[in-house]
Amino acid sequence: MTSIEAERRSSDDRAGAPATAAPPSGAASGASSSGARAASALERDPGMPASTWRLRTDAWEYLRFAVKRIALGSDTAEGLAGDGEILRSLRALETIELYWGGFGQRYVRAIRELLIGGEYQLALDRIGRVVGRLRSSSVPEEPRDEQLDDAERAELQDDADPRPRFEVLVVDETTEADRDALAAEALKMRSPADAFIYDFVVVPSAEDAIAAVLTNPKILACVVRPGFSDRTRQPLSRDLIDTIALAKQASGGTPASTRSQLASVQRVLGLADALAELRPELDLYLVAGAHIEELAGVLTRRFRRVFRREDQLELHLTLLRRVSHLYDTPFFSAIQDHARRPVGVFHALPIARGGSVVNSKWIRDLADFYGLNLLLAETSATSGGLDSLLAPTGAIKKAQDLAARAFGAKHTYFVTNGTSTANKIVHQALVGPGDVVLVDRNCHKSHHHAMMLTGGRPAYLDAYPLNDYAFYGAVPLSRIKQMLLDYRAAGRLDEVRMVTLTNCTFDGIVYDPERVMAECLAIKPDLVFLWDEAWFAFAAFHPVTRRRTAMASAQNLEARLKTAAHAQAYREQQQRLFTADGTPAPDEAWLAERLIPSPEARIRVYATHSTHKTLTALRQGSMIHVYDQDWVREAEEPFHEAFMTHTSTSPNYQILASLDLGRRQVELEGFELVQRQLDLATSLAQAIARHPLLRRTYRVLTAAELIPAQHRASARPMPLRDGVATMWRAWAADEFVIDPSRITVEITRTGVDGDTFKHEYLMNRYGIQVNKTSRNTVLFMTNIGTTRSAIAYLIEVLVKLAERFEEEQAQLDPELAPAPEQEMPPLPDFSRFADDYASTAGLPDGDIRAAFFLGQKRGTIEHVTFSELRERVARGEEPVSGGFVTPYPPGFPVLVPGQIITAEVLDFMAVLDTREIHGYDPKRGYRILKHS
Ligand SMILES: Cc1ncc(COP(=O)(O)O)c(C=O)c1O
């Protein structure tokens, strides 16, 4: 018996497993020991949910490679029998393909049969079809038409269909004949007029349904029929099994099935909740027979619609209509319509319709390079199908509403001048002169500028420093709580208006916004939160990262505050935190407890996204997302005023159109792209950790280095490396986690500093662009556009550079001692505001605006050089900064107006390796406020 035949037997055993619910792993009761062995070998085969996409492609590509060799005669059939990789690929694919449309488990089994029967060419054709589809090329390799039957010919035609394709999950126990009938019916209904086509993925159980939506991002809708069973019969990886359990738990757990009507409704709801928890963008439909009218009443909370089985056509049309709603890009369509209309321009904007360009002798290359459409789409019109960003009622309004749906916001606003402007709009809308804002000192400069504009008084929070790597982490929650308690003790809590934090930080440190907001609201129940998610827009499209976005946190917190369990827990905690006469317990008690907010607390949450940084949008394309329970009463009007203040009356339409398209993309393929982005970064980190030379030269910094142990309960250094379930647990439990798509690499052993490594080595020699470095680190980021080839190229370059560095170091003359490394001073915390601008003793807020405007007047400032400043500080003077001094990157000010300049600040500035420092003129020096 060849190993392939042996494999067939063990696999057929599995395929023929009884149709009753079985334990999820291969250790089904009564399994033979060889069956158990096979199952345990299979344990890891289907891959982790995070990397199934890679595993699937690799397995099909490998099969094609190996079988082609035999088909072409360059390998023998014996070679095939001995090739363990072929067997592993077939086994893995048999499980994986259950969760993907188009081919399915039977297709994989048929290929195995062909291989056993020696029909290599036919097997190769079939494998080629899958590979073709995976590569999005519809042309299978060397199709031999004469050998195809009608069904196969129809399938090939289907492959060649250029329309966008999605998949629809059907959850029900079915026979092979049922599945064939379903597929045939779907084909019959397909019409040339349909804009999209879809394939069904049919799975028998709730667990398979969860596995499918976790591993197959092409699924955009799910049809549940109550006949599904609960447990999977597939040999899934441990990670997938654990993730399924976590998803069930997070949605409240699926009750055990019984025959009662109520229990069956709960089963269906349990599955729907678990699916919605993972992929809220999925459309859920219920197809039921009996009692459909009553079910419709109970189940529409989760299901978009309930159908009867015979309503196939209605379901088909609904599926297509819904995807066409996701596909709809109102503003982009309006721009295209406008570009096609013959319009005369008797107004400004000579570039419109190419007027000043195409007839020019000198600047025609503008149109050649960017294409005429750019110019045809340039207009200052706000009517004729277009809309005004300042007072949107049409296409822009619709596009913004769709973005709110996609990002889980109540309202979304497009911003065409980056998050720099988005932040200023939110500050101005919510903060007035004298209001205290708790703000991370390492927030982007726009927040500091906003405070100067609004007259808000910043109370700076210090993040924990990472002195070894010369950057900051994030602000521990205990510090934020302590500061709020300090304001309460001083009787000034009512002045504290807003908390502003950066999530995630430039270096990828991620807060738990739900926890931060809950605990802060427990001290001050009407606080407003501004989460600067400039770097985190992508996070809304992955089930694990989504929970730590501001919008999802607001939604979860709102739901939590409404529960009876929360009210009960709140009452109990209040008794511990206050004595009978209403005196608060000592601060230690408030810091030690995980504070529970009052059920009456207000959820007022704002998030700003540099959409262009992590999703598809032209530069500057940004969004503001709002989840504010007091929007209409407290915020709407001031927000619109602020929006008017900061928004250009000539907003760039191409940016707006790109935001509209970026939204379409994430609704249709966001999960797929983000899953890939996270997985590719993990594969890069693993490649560095495993390669002997890379390991010697570079070190990937993990949570163990970037987050102090007391802030990460899970103690996992790289959770995603261990699987999605581990990541899920860490992201649920730890105060801070690391965004896995950011890889900070420590490069001390290369012998060059971060800046040189970035510019001279990565960019100049190899054209690799990275954004941020510190003295001894380089930050590599993957994004939704990163490809496997790009990662492979980066690894190749890192290897070449490592070889070079090793060689250079080997050449060094041991007699000549290397220059001593300059000690990096610790990162300076915010010193304090000078007395003229500070407030109550012991509280940190200051009048940044007064200091700023003094700093603008020639008579009230002097320019002082660095060395002179050092001398003054050494003499015990306390010079006061008259302006912002902001190294870029990272883009937060080391000095703000009114701040005392200390020796620590100067030490830090002396060794700073950033090339661009805003607000500092190396020739004239620092702007210092003269004493009044
Ligand atoms: C945390 C943070 N917020 C805001 C911004 C500004 O965003 P934009 O470049 O879109 O104006 C940046 C830019 O780097 C940033 O890092």
The ligand as an SDF file (V2000), in Angstrom:
LIG
                    3D

 16 16  0  0  0  0  0  0  0  0999 V2000
   -0.5520   60.1800   17.1780 C   0  0  0  0  0  0  0  0  0  0  0  0
   -0.6910   61.0940   16.0120 C   0  0  0  0  0  0  0  0  0  0  0  0
   -1.7510   61.9090   15.9420 N   0  0  0  0  0  0  0  0  0  0  0  0
   -1.9330   62.7460   14.9120 C   0  0  0  0  0  0  0  0  0  0  0  0
   -1.0130   62.8110   13.8890 C   0  0  0  0  0  0  0  0  0  0  0  0
   -1.2360   63.7620   12.7610 C   0  0  0  0  0  0  0  0  0  0  0  0
   -1.8270   63.0910   11.7160 O   0  0  0  0  0  0  0  0  0  0  0  0
   -1.8110   63.6600   10.2070 P   0  0  0  0  0  0  0  0  0  0  0  0
   -0.4630   63.4080    9.6880 O   0  0  0  0  0  0  0  0  0  0  0  0
   -2.8910   62.8580    9.5580 O   0  0  0  0  0  0  0  0  0  0  0  0
   -2.1500   65.1060   10.2830 O   0  0  0  0  0  0  0  0  0  0  0  0
    0.1150   61.9860   13.9060 C   0  0  0  0  0  0  0  0  0  0  0  0
    1.1130   62.0540   12.8280 C   0  0  0  0  0  0  0  0  0  0  0  0
    2.1250   61.4530   12.8210 O   0  0  0  0  0  0  0  0  0  0  0  0
    0.2800   61.1080   15.0010 C   0  0  0  0  0  0  0  0  0  0  0  0
    1.3470   60.3140   15.0920 O   0  0  0  0  0  0  0  0  0  0  0  0
  1  2  1  0
  2  3  1  0
  2 15  2  0
  3  4  2  0
  4  5  1  0
  5  6  1  0
  5 12  2  0
  6  7  1  0
  7  8  1  0
  8  9  2  0
  8 10  1  0
  8 11  1  0
 12 13  1  0
 12 15  1  0
 13 14  2  0
 15 16  1  0
M  END
$$$$
